[in-house]
Amino acid sequence: MENEEGGLNVWHVPGDETTGKFGTVGIELKKGPRAYKAAYLARYGDPITGEIKKQELRFRTYNSSPWGRGYDFDDAASSWYCENGEILRLTAFLNEHFTEPGSYRIVKDGSLVGGILSILEAAGVDAAELGRALAEHGDVGAVVSGLASTPAGLAATEAAVIAQRRQVVAHLKQLAETPGTNETKMQASIGENYWLFGGKYTGVASRRDMTYLDQHDIPLICSDGSFHIVELKGPHIPRLVRRHRNHWIVGNEVHEAVGQAQNYLRALDEQGLNLQATYENELGVRYDMRRAKATVLIGHPDHVNAPRVNRKSIEQTIRTYNSHLTRVDVLTYADLLESAERALTFEEGIAEDRLSVEDPDLTEDPNLFDFEEHPPF
C-alpha cells in the first residue's frame, strides 16, 4: 500500500500457519539517497487455536546499491529487534507514558491489579500515584491483599474479578454459538477457568495423562481431593438429538462420548490405588482417585439440525438420558455457560450488598462501577 502524499510504503507478507508463523507487516521508515530503513512486525503462535504467543519487531537499514540504483536488500547494514514485552516498553516510551524519572512496573491489561487500578481511577483515586507505590513495593500481592482487607476494598476487588469472568463467559458463548467451532478452540478458551463448572472445584490437575493410555481434557479437582473428569466435544453437533419413532433420543456422538468417559472412570478405578501412591511418593501430590465422576460437555441447541425440535425438547431428552447414567452426566455448552452467568450475577449481588453496608454513599453514583463505560480490563 502506498501513501500518495509522502510515498509511504506498507506491505504484508503472508505466513505459514502450519509452522506457527502468522505473517509479517512491514513499513518503510526512510527512503534516502544513501540508506533505506524499514521495520517489520512478525507474529507467531498456535496454528490450531490462532493464539498469538510471540511478536517480534525488527528494524533494518540497507545501504544504497554500489551500482548506483536501488538498495542492497540482500545484505542489511544494521539490524536489531525486540520482542513481546520489550515491544510494549518501546511503545509506551514512544507514547510518552514515562513522563518522570523513576522505577515503573508494567501492569498487564486484564489482570487483577489492572482491574483494581481502573476501579480506583473511576472512583477519583490517582492511579499514577498508586502505580508508583506498586512499583516501589517489593510484593504487589501484599498491596492487593491490603486493598482487599476492608469491606469496600474487598467489594471492589470482587467486582474486578467478576467483570473479568464475565468477559470469559461472553467469549465462550460467542465461540459456542459460532458454527464450526471445534473442541480444540473451546478447550483452549476454557483453559484453567475451573470456576465455570461450579463452586465445588478447587482447580485443574497439573497432569492430563493421569492414567495409562488415556489423556483427559479437563481433570477437575474437587474440594475433597477427588477427581471429576470433563470430556470435551465440539459445540457444533447437528445430531445432538434425533427422532426415534415417536420420541426424541440423543445422537450417536453423545453415546460415543459417554462411552469414552466411562472408560476413563473404569481406568481410574482399576489403576487408582497404585497411581495415588506413585503421585504422593514421587511428586508429593495427594489425589483421591476412588469413585471419580465425569461430565461430557457437548453440543449447543442453536446447532441442532432436526425438524420441529426446540430447546425444551433437547433439555428433556438429555435429562431423560442422564437419569439412566451413573457417575457420568451430559451437559451442553448453553447450560454450562448460562449456569456460570447466574453464579456471577449472584456473586455480584453479594459484592454490591457488602459495599452498600460499608458506605451507602458509594452506591449513589451509578457510573462508579459501570464496567461497560469504564471497562477494568
Number of C-alpha atoms within 10 A of each C-alpha: 10 11 9 8 6 7 11 14 16 16 13 14 12 11 15 12 15 10 11 19 19 20 15 18 15 18 17 16 16 14 17 11 13 12 16 21 19 18 19 19 19 19 20 21 17 16 15 12 14 14 16 14 11 15 19 17 19 16 18 18 21 21 19 19 14 9 8 9 9 16 21 17 14 7 11 15 15 11 13 10 14 16 17 13 13 14 16 13 16 13 12 13 12 10 10 10 10 13 8 8 6 9 11 14 13 13 15 11 11 16 15 18 22 17 24 24 23 20 24 18 17 18 15 10 13 12 17 11 10 15 18 14 16 22 17 14 13 10 10 15 12 12 16 17 13 12 17 17 12 13 17 20 20 19 23 23 23 20 25 27 19 19 21 18 18 16 13 16 21 13 14 20 18 11 17 26 18 15 15 13 16 18 20 15 18 21 18 13 17 17 12 14 13 18 17 20 15 12 12 13 19 15 16 20 17 10 11 15 13 21 17 11 8 14 14 18 17 24 23 27 20 18 12 11 14 18 24 22 22 21 23 23 22 20 28 23 23 18 17 26 25 20 15 9 7 6 9 17 19 18 15 13 17 22 14 11 19 21 14 14 24 19 13 23 25 13 16 23 14 13 16 21 14 11 18 17 15 14 14 12 11 8 9 10 12 14 20 16 22 16 14 19 21 23 21 21 24 22 28 25 24 17 18 20 14 13 8 7 15 12 12 9 16 21 16 13 18 20 14 14 16 15 10 9 12 10 14 22 20 21 19 21 23 20 14 16 19 14 15 20 18 11 17 20 14 11 15 18 13 15 20 18 14 18 21 17 13 15 12 11 10 15 15 10 10 8 13 17 23 13 15 9 9 14 16 27 19
